[in-house]
């Protein structure tokens, strides 16, 4: 071996398929040498191999393995000992020798970049990486508790998009959040906006003075879109989850959200959006609202209460801002023969509820059906209809084929998280439905409530134009859309009656 | 709620930074808004542990209990204060032996554990021959107890007999103490189950020369701050379990003058220096005692899910948890994945053995692999694997060590304080550096590598923690 000479001499002996070599003063760390030993021993033509520094221990082991090691090998010397396998060809040891050189020369692998981290496995670990302040959890509801608690422990606020979370877990999470001065938005919270950033389903709105506390996702979206249409922005939208104002949960998150918005200097007025709460909880919330410095406008759409549009108009009045004419994109509608029914197909639960209240107040029950395709019954094992429109499109075609159906009332919800171009599927479906029923001179009217803003990724005005082109009358106000549908059902010939 | 604290952690005062777990489209929507978002590689926890997980995570005591427990562990300041025989310091009587890991009876003891106990019988003069020692042990002539039950830890078999000299470590912060025997070196040594004449001769020398000289030197020197020394060694490439070269050198430097200054014959002093210089693992036992003192400071906090001991007896792997007192949760010890000496192979290996996983328990060893990249090559890995291993441990730990820092990770503290709930949630098991003992008594070390605890010990501990959660008052 010529390499050894440069360092200080090599003694080597090869006899009868055994190679023993001492390389004086050559040091390799023990781990490297263990790897080398193993690699040599794994060669098919090698029976036994060991490469080690010549410590007493190693020398003893080599001798036990039957190698004849020179007596003068010491701890500063590298000792290599290889025994060829029985019947191995004469050049077996040459192969092992070359392999040894290769192994000892083996360059360090290029270091991976220091930031080449594996993805975090827990919310807390991910949070540490970016100094996060909020966690958005959309893992299956039955398993969300651990991640949410982890996030709270890490000092994060939590938005739980998932549904199917047991109510006692919701209460435990919200109590844990309260102890830490944090908030749990949800479970079943679809929408939040924090400092202009939309979490979940949220519209692109301008910054402004109105804070929203919402136990209803699409309710919050309707409110922020109408405010945006009135050139009034929002400070934050804090979702609290559909069950927060129930008797059990009793507004734990709503109270925290109200207090936080009251403290927020950017928020001049708060709109509280919810389905009607349990009466005792409503009292609790109203009492808390009275104690705030910031005025609170309630938007609790229900029969006999202001609808969302009216609540927004009240909020604008409180702020001293003018109420605009809400955006609308009318299309000529046929005269609907008497006795026909209204069919409402919604992706937004609160939009459905609001329309339902308006329809029933005007028309009574009369066979009119309004369905929320975002309801649990339609989302088990499926994405939300704001992401996947399949089921509603199928229902739309079915209703259009039913001569009893006189007016189709639909919603379309835009914003972050929603499908990138709802009109791409909805407009052709509407056009086909109208075509089937005789077009503008036929007997099927179509009205769309379009919840979105000009700044949304889907571009509200482009969506509206496509839907109108397909034959639908389109409204930014869900209440106006519902009222239009009612008038059409009553036989109005006006596509867009004046309010 | 304190008025000084901003509401919602200041959420409404700045652009949010978001962690997203679950549906990809929601994280994408955030990225499209140019918001800093970090996604979680979330995987469902085991179905059978879900109820216990929710109970324990919902325990209102847990957060404060863990903060207190891990806070005590990380604020411990263990000092080496003395070196004394086990008979004095532990009150260990003739015929009584301590061993590594959870409780174990002779019948279930593995080869190296039996070998070490036989050697200890011979050392203490309780038997004349190995065969006699074996017979005596088999008929129950000796009292066997875990080291951990006596504030003690022992590497590999961890056998402590009355005449062995112990490192005495005291925690200057919390006042606890911990003990560990003196390290014998590598190869044929008692802790790997060897009991031949050279093993006993070395142990006798350690009792007659090494122990007394070290005692005199330590007493003359005064308490040695072990965490300070360990922190330096970490920055010199040790992880304090399978690599103790830097720490051993630092200890020799610290004690050198006082070893020389003592009243011992010059050749004895030279022997001591030669012995320590020839044993890169000499400091391991001091690191273990330091880790034991720190971990013990965290014991007994109701509601805490912090692991305070991981230990193996060659048959079982056991853990103890702060919130469940002195109860052991055990499962079968695994065979380490590693490299073997000479012609040894996995068939020669004993299952995992030793109390040395106390180093991992306290945020060293495998958890500090990124500080000692050489060690990861035991399993054929590379430097990035060492970084990845340490980073993975952050996932299951409650804290980062305030003093022990890793240069390669920009001086981030080592992951410290294993949380039972995180281990169960993620399925990420602690990574432990270890030596590999031969399966047969008397063989000694056959290799070194990495090993993990059996997953079920954490699931069992979690169930016990859940059982200990009092139901909420209605």
Interface residues (C-beta under 8 A of the other chain):
Chain A: X29 X31 X32 X34 X35 X37 X38 X41 X48 X50 X57 X60 X61 X62 X64 X65 X108 X109 X111 X112 X114 X116 X117 X118 X119 X120 X121 X122 X123 X125 X126 X127 X128 X129 X130 X131 X132 X133 X134 X135 X136 X137 X138 X139 X140 X142 X143 X145 X146 X147 X149 X150 X151 X153 X155 X156 X157 X161 X162 X169 X172 X175 X176 X178 X179 X180 X181 X182 X183 X194 X195 X196 X197 X198 X199 X200 X235 X236 X256 X259 X260 X261 X263 X264 X266 X383 X387 X416 X417 X457
Chain B: X1 X2 X5 X7 X8 X9 X10 X11 X12 X13 X14 X15 X16 X17 X18 X19 X20 X21 X22 X23 X25 X26 X27 X29 X30 X32 X33 X35 X36 X37 X38 X39 X40 X41 X42 X43 X44 X45 X50 X53 X54 X57 X58 X60 X63 X186 X187 X188 X339 X340 X341 X342 X343 X374 X375 X377 X378 X380 X382 X383 X384 X387 X388 X391 X392 X394 X395 X408 X409 X410 X421 X422 X425 X426 X428 X447 X448
